[in-house]
Amino acid sequence: MKPFAFVLITLIALLAGSCGDPVRKVSESSLLNATAKGAADELRGIGYTVRARMDCRTLSADTLSVVRVRCVGRTNRNEPVRVDAVAYEAGSVHPRQDYVITVSGREVVRRPCLGQGCQDPG
């Protein structure tokens, strides 16, 4: 299982029987945290160091089925970093995820998972 997806899946599964808003908030929060950490790890693996924790925000909160997150930050060389993350079928046991990371406007990562242990099938 994808390491950062596990947090999201576990929290959704545990809270699936409760009211919709707490589940959505937890899944958004989980995706925010997983995206920030996973992107920093991914960038470090290709030679970039993120200066500080990235600022992440949820872009859409209208539905539990799709959760979108955008993170921004800077490298230690002052290059702008942007991470776009999308979890589709976020309310399911097996959400699909897409991550795109750009540095100075240039795409450097496009994967269905991030960080150590990511098994990118493509």
N, C-alpha and C positions, 0 to 999 in steps of 0.2 A: 504494500500500500504506500502511496505517496506520503512522505513524512508530515508535511504541513497540511495536507488534506485530512490526515487522521484527526487532528484537533477539531476541525470543522465538522467532520462526520460524527465524531464521538459526541460533541455537544448537541448537535441537531438530533441525534438518535436518543440521547438521554431526555431531551426536552420536547420531543415530538408530541407527547400527549398533553402538553400544557398549552396555554393561550398563544396565539400567533405572534404577538408583539415581542415577548421575551425571547422566543426562538429566533426571530429575525434579528433582534439586537445582539444576541449572543453570536449568531453566525456572522454578522457584519463585523463584530469585534474580533472574532477568531480570524476572519480573513484579513482584517487590518494588521493584526499582530503577526500572523504567519507570512504575509506579504512583505512587511518591513524586514523581518529577520531573514526570510528566505532570499530576498533580493540582495541584501547585504552580503550574505554568504556566497551567493551566485557571483556577484560582482568581484568579491575578493578572489574567487577561484579563477577569474580571467584577468586579474591584475589591477583591479580598481579597489580603492578603499573609500568607503562612505565616511564622510567627515563626522557626522553625528547621526543619531536616530532620524530616520526619514519622517516627514510629516505626511500622514496618510488620512484620507477622507473617503467616506462612502459616497459614490456618485448617484446611486439610485437606491431607494428603499421602498419602492412601491410594491414589491412582491417578494415572497420568499424564494421563488423559483430562480431568480437571477439576482446575484449580488455583484456590484461593480465597485472596485476600489482603485483609487489613484494615489500614489505616493510620490513625493518629490523630495529631493535632497541635493547634496553636493558631494563631489569626491574631495579627497584631500588636495587635489590639484585645482580645486574650485570649478570643476566641470559640472554643469547641471545634469541631474539624474532624474528620470521619470519612469515610474513603474505603473503599468496598467494591468489590473488583474480582474478576471471575470470568473465567477463560479456559476455555471448553469445547473439547473435542477438542484439548487442548493438545499432544498428541503428533503432531498432523497438521501438514501444511504450511500450512494455512489455519485456524488456531484462531479461534473466535468469541469476542468479549470483550464484557463489560458493565461499566460503571463507574457508580457512584452516589456523589456527594459531598454531604455535608450539613454545614451550618455552623449551630451552635447548634440542632441537631435539625431544621433546615429543609432540605429537598432543594433544592440549587441547580444541580446538574448530573446528568443521566442520559444517557449516550452509549455508543456501541459503541467509541469510541476517545477518546484524550485528547491535548491539546497542539496545537502548531502543525502545520498540515498535515492535521489530522483531517478527513476527509470523511464527515460524519455523513449517511447517506442518509435518516434520518427526521427 
